[in-house]
Amino acid sequence: MYPGQPQQPGPYGPQQPPTGAYGQQPQYQQPYAPHQPYAPQQPYPPQAPYPPQGYPQQPQYQQPYPPQQPYPPQQSAQPPAQHVGEGRMRPDPGLTPDQRDLVLKIQAKSKPMAYGMILGIPLTFGGVHYGITQQPLGFVAALAGLGLLAFGVFSLLQMQGLKRQLRLITADAWRSPAAHLPGARKAATQAAYLNGVLVLLSLTATGYLLYKGAAWGAYGNSFGFGALMTAAALPFGMALAAATTIPQLLKVIPAGARVGRSLYSIIFALATTVTGEGIKSHSAGPIAGGIAALLICGGAMSLLGKAAKRMRGERV
């Protein structure tokens, strides 16, 4: 019985409190303290999203790398700047460094060669004409002209030596690898005929200038005679240059077609000038002759370009 609780009479008398072992009263434990209500659980702080699998989690974010500067474009070997008044042409950008050096040397030799020829020919022929018709002083000018002409010829020989070196490292200056093909041999023969026509046209132009010189009075004037010989030397030199390409073409060397095409382009430019002058003066002769020369030169240039491609084994 709990202390203070009245005893209830049992069936066998008043109920005695239970006794423990050896007659000791059991010790009652103190009641448990009332439970405190559970405090609400504080929410966990939000966590950063996990990095994707396979990548280690960096404790700190690294500074981004600065953007890489683009590599500067490689400067290709450009020819020297061409100033107004220079007579040099820009080399082909597809040339190798060795070929470019030789081309620049050839261009450097072309200037003294041109000066020697252009000044030497009129002084030589005009001086001889003046010495015969006027005074012996003309022979002195002829000697000076011969010196300039010799200097021009010497520069020309040096150019030829440089050109031979250039041919050794130029593919078109060698026999075509397609020389055994019938199409390449046929194209080479066709180009040889076209360059033969160029020789005839150049010699015809030389003879025409010499013939017209009589009507112009050039043979009675020392200065006019010297100028006429200079003008006649230009197509005569073209005839010699075209004639040297014919043996190359018979060996199926594509360089002969390229040289012939360049020479035809000179006549094409002259024919354009003649046609324009004929149109201005309303003269039928120069117009007809200029148009005929334009058609011949234009067709020859087109055929020579195709022949060069066939000799290289390329499709046209």
Buried (B, 14 or more C-beta within 10 A) or exposed (E): EEEEEEEEEEEEEEEEEEEEEEEEEEEEEEEEEEEEEEEEEEEEEEEEEEEEEEEEEEEEEEEEEEEEEEEEEEEEEEBEEEEEEEEBEEBEEEBEEEBBBBBBBBBBBBEBBBBBBBBBBBBBBBBBBBBEEEEEEBBBBBEBBBBBBEBBBBBBEBBEEBBEBBBEEBEBBBEBEBBEBEEBBEBBBBBBEBBBBBBEBBBEBBEEBBEEBEEEEBBEBBEBBBBBBBBBBBBBBBBEBBBEBBEBBBEBBBBBBBBBBEBBBBBBEBBBEBBEEBEEEEEEEBBEBBBEBBEBBBEBBEBBBBBBBBBBBEEE
